Amino acid sequence: MKVVFMGTPEFSVAALEAIVGAGHDVVCVYTQPPRPAGRGKKARPSPVKARAEALGLEVRHPVSLKNAEAQAAFAALGADVGVVVAYGLILPVAVLEAPRFGCLNIHASLLPRWRGAAPIQRAIMAGDAETGVGIMQMEAGLDTGPVLLEKRIAIGAEETAGELHDRLSVLGAEAIVEALAALGELEPVAQPEEGVTYAAKIDKTEARVDWTRPAEEVSRLIRGLAPFPGAWCLAGEERVKLLGARVVDGAGAQGEVLHGFTVACGDGAVEITRAQRAGKAAMSAGEILRGVEMPATLG
């Protein structure tokens, strides 16, 4: 198959490697332009750009695909199929329809649940027991196209968004290779109208822990926002990022530190298993406790 690959973050890299490894001809890779990053604010290529260049593939990073010139350049590649994984640009209909088999999207949820920008985080924050990846035939709507293939996995009781991200990245790579091998034979399944939810982009205003909430909800927030942007609380005057948690037995005033890094919530308690102090690397709770005296109450 002649494939145009379109992706940007680390999540997309496994799929690119799998498609190349399966012997498909990746005629071009589209990704977001390099962005300023780090303390020096130097332009940094996306993970997909870096990997594509290492594989010797042509890379393009237009700022838009809405103009006729960009669309003509895409169509001129003569691709059999486009594979889109967290690319970051809206694809006009002219682009979606240019490849012979159209464009396929690897989406990290069980559609129609969690359409949109942050399906991995939202699944954990909502307490979903399972999630997965779907290979979707793209159309003009937001994640509304029919699903060609789906794979499911359980979400671990203490799993963070970062850990689930990595598992789903690998699962998505496996799924797209399977889908490409059977393209033309797979039966598209229309998404049901019931059960539609939207995974809104994570807003940093969601990240402060509210200890009045039930322990299960607090744990899900912490795990769902780890490692980025990271849920946080105040330990005295110091802001601490919380990166891992589990629900444990315990009761006390809301926000009260019961022992170690176990904190009372509105109902039950959570044990913080991993955290990060300002200006420090992420550490286990034990390492944190060796370097800071915990206040009686967290804010």
C-alpha positions in Angstrom: 0.0 0.0 0.0 1.1 3.5 -0.7 0.5 5.3 2.6 0.5 9.0 3.6 1.1 9.1 7.4 -0.2 12.1 9.4 0.7 12.4 13.0 2.6 14.5 15.5 3.2 13.4 19.1 4.9 10.4 20.7 1.6 8.5 20.6 1.8 8.4 16.8 5.3 7.0 16.5 4.6 3.4 17.2 2.0 3.3 14.4 4.5 4.9 11.9 7.1 2.3 12.8 4.6 -0.6 12.5 3.4 0.5 9.1 7.0 0.8 7.8 7.8 -2.5 9.5 4.9 -4.2 7.7 6.4 -3.3 4.4 4.0 -0.6 3.3 5.4 2.3 1.2 5.1 5.5 3.3 5.3 8.0 0.5 5.2 11.0 2.8 4.8 12.0 6.4 2.8 15.0 7.5 3.3 16.5 10.9 3.0 19.7 12.8 5.8 22.3 12.3 8.6 22.5 14.8 7.6 24.4 17.9 9.6 26.5 20.4 10.4 24.3 23.4 12.6 24.1 26.5 14.3 26.9 28.3 16.0 28.3 25.2 12.7 28.2 23.2 14.5 26.7 20.3 12.3 25.1 17.5 12.0 21.4 18.3 10.7 18.9 15.7 7.8 16.7 16.6 8.5 13.1 17.7 7.0 12.0 14.4 9.2 14.2 12.3 12.3 13.0 14.2 11.4 9.4 13.7 10.3 9.8 10.1 13.6 11.5 9.2 15.6 8.7 10.9 13.6 6.2 8.7 14.6 8.2 5.6 11.0 9.3 4.8 9.9 12.6 3.2 8.4 14.9 5.8 6.1 17.9 5.3 4.7 20.2 7.9 2.3 22.7 6.3 0.6 25.2 8.7 -2.7 24.5 6.9 -4.3 22.1 4.4 -7.1 24.5 3.5 -5.6 26.1 0.4 -5.7 24.6 -3.1 -2.0 24.3 -3.4 -1.5 22.2 -0.3 -4.5 20.0 -1.3 -3.0 19.5 -4.8 0.4 18.6 -3.4 -1.3 16.0 -1.1 -3.3 14.5 -4.0 -0.2 14.3 -6.2 1.3 11.7 -3.9 -1.2 9.2 -5.3 -1.7 7.4 -2.0 -3.8 4.4 -1.5 -4.7 5.4 2.0 -4.0 8.1 4.5 -3.4 7.1 8.1 -4.0 9.8 10.7 -2.9 9.6 14.3 -3.2 12.7 16.5 -2.1 14.9 13.7 -3.5 18.2 15.0 -4.9 19.8 11.9 -8.4 19.5 10.5 -8.5 17.7 7.2 -10.6 19.3 4.5 -12.9 17.0 2.5 -10.6 17.3 -0.5 -7.8 15.7 1.6 -10.0 13.1 3.1 -11.1 11.9 -0.3 -7.8 12.1 -2.2 -6.4 8.6 -1.3 -8.1 5.6 -3.1 -9.3 4.2 0.3 -9.7 7.6 1.9 -8.2 8.4 5.3 -8.2 6.2 8.4 -7.9 7.5 11.9 -6.5 5.6 14.9 -8.7 6.9 17.8 -7.9 6.0 21.4 -11.4 5.2 22.7 -14.3 2.9 22.1 -16.4 5.1 19.8 -18.8 6.8 20.1 -17.6 7.3 23.7 -14.9 10.0 24.1 -14.8 11.6 20.7 -12.5 14.5 20.7 -9.1 15.7 22.0 -8.5 13.9 25.3 -10.0 10.4 25.3 -7.3 8.7 27.4 -7.5 11.2 30.2 -11.3 11.4 30.2 -11.7 7.7 30.3 -9.7 7.4 33.5 -11.2 10.5 35.1 -14.7 9.1 34.4 -13.9 5.8 36.0 -14.3 3.7 32.8 -13.5 0.0 33.3 -12.2 -0.4 29.8 -11.2 1.5 26.7 -9.4 0.7 23.5 -8.6 1.9 20.0 -10.8 2.1 16.9 -9.7 2.3 13.3 -12.2 4.8 11.9 -13.0 5.8 8.3 -12.7 9.6 8.5 -15.4 12.0 7.4 -16.1 15.7 7.8 -17.6 15.3 11.4 -15.5 15.1 14.5 -14.7 11.4 15.1 -18.1 10.5 13.6 -17.0 8.1 10.9 -17.7 4.3 10.7 -15.4 2.0 12.6 -13.6 -0.7 10.6 -11.8 -2.4 13.5 -11.7 -2.2 17.3 -9.5 -3.5 20.0 -10.4 -3.4 23.8 -8.3 -3.3 26.9 -9.1 -3.0 30.6 -8.0 0.1 32.5 -5.9 -0.8 35.6 -7.2 0.2 39.0 -4.1 2.4 39.6 -3.2 3.1 36.0 -2.2 6.7 35.0 -3.0 8.4 31.8 0.7 8.2 30.8 0.8 4.4 31.3 -2.5 3.9 29.4 -1.2 6.2 26.7 1.7 3.9 26.1 -0.4 0.8 26.0 -2.9 2.3 23.6 -0.1 3.6 21.3 1.1 0.0 20.9 -2.4 -1.3 20.5 -3.2 1.3 17.9 0.0 0.3 15.9 -1.1 -3.4 16.0 -4.7 -2.4 14.9 -3.7 -0.3 11.9 -1.4 -2.9 10.5 -4.2 -5.4 10.8 -6.7 -3.0 9.2 -4.3 -2.2 6.3 -3.8 -5.9 5.6 -7.6 -6.4 5.3 -8.5 -3.0 3.7 -11.3 -3.5 1.2 -12.6 -6.5 3.1 -13.5 -4.9 6.5 -17.1 -4.0 7.0 -17.6 -0.4 8.2 -19.8 -0.3 11.3 -21.7 3.0 11.7 -21.4 4.5 15.2 -24.6 4.3 17.3 -26.4 7.5 18.1 -26.6 6.5 21.7 -23.6 6.7 24.0 -21.9 9.7 22.4 -19.6 11.6 24.8 -17.0 14.2 24.0 -13.5 14.3 25.5 -12.9 18.0 25.9 -9.3 19.2 25.9 -7.9 19.2 29.4 -8.1 22.7 31.0 -5.5 23.5 33.7 -8.2 24.9 35.9 -9.4 21.3 36.4 -6.1 20.3 37.9 -6.3 21.5 41.5 -7.4 18.7 43.8 -10.6 19.3 45.7 -10.3 17.2 48.9 -14.0 17.5 49.6 -14.7 15.1 46.7 -14.9 11.3 47.3 -11.6 9.5 47.4 -12.4 7.5 44.2 -13.0 10.7 42.3 -9.8 12.3 43.6 -7.8 9.2 42.7 -9.2 9.3 39.2 -8.4 13.0 38.7 -4.8 12.5 39.9 -4.2 9.4 37.7 -6.1 10.9 34.7 -3.9 14.0 34.7 -0.6 12.2 35.2 1.9 13.1 33.9 0.5 16.2 32.2 -0.7 18.7 33.2 -0.6 17.0 36.6 -3.1 17.4 39.4 -1.8 19.5 42.2 -2.3 20.7 45.8 -0.7 23.0 48.3 1.5 21.6 51.0 1.8 24.6 53.2 2.9 27.3 50.7 4.5 24.8 48.3 2.7 23.6 45.2 3.1 19.8 44.8 2.2 17.9 41.6 0.5 14.6 42.3 1.3 11.9 39.8 0.0 8.6 41.3 -2.7 7.6 43.8 -4.8 4.7 45.1 -7.9 4.6 47.2 -7.3 3.3 50.8 -9.2 3.0 54.0 -9.2 6.1 56.2 -11.3 8.9 57.5 -10.6 12.4 58.8 -11.2 16.1 58.0 -11.1 16.8 54.3 -7.5 17.4 53.2 -6.1 16.1 56.5 -2.9 14.1 56.2 -3.6 10.9 58.1 -0.2 9.4 57.9 2.7 9.4 55.4 1.1 10.7 52.2 -2.4 9.4 52.9 -5.0 12.2 52.7 -8.6 12.2 53.9 -11.2 13.1 51.3 -14.9 13.9 51.4 -15.5 10.1 51.6 -12.6 7.8 52.3 -8.9 8.5 51.7 -6.2 8.4 49.0 -2.6 7.4 49.3 -0.4 9.5 47.0 2.2 7.1 45.5 4.1 9.5 43.3 4.6 13.3 43.3 6.8 16.1 42.2 7.9 19.2 44.2 8.5 22.5 42.4 11.8 22.5 40.6 12.4 18.8 41.4 12.1 15.5 39.5 9.1 13.3 40.0 9.6 10.9 43.0 7.9 8.1 44.9 6.0 9.2 47.9 8.7 7.8 50.2 11.3 9.9 48.6 9.1 13.0 48.8 8.5 12.4 52.5 12.3 12.2 53.2 12.7 15.7 51.9 9.7 17.6 53.2 7.8 17.8 56.4 4.1 17.3 55.6 1.7 19.8 57.0 -1.3 18.6 59.0 -3.6 19.5 56.1 -3.2 19.9 52.3 -4.8 22.7 50.5 
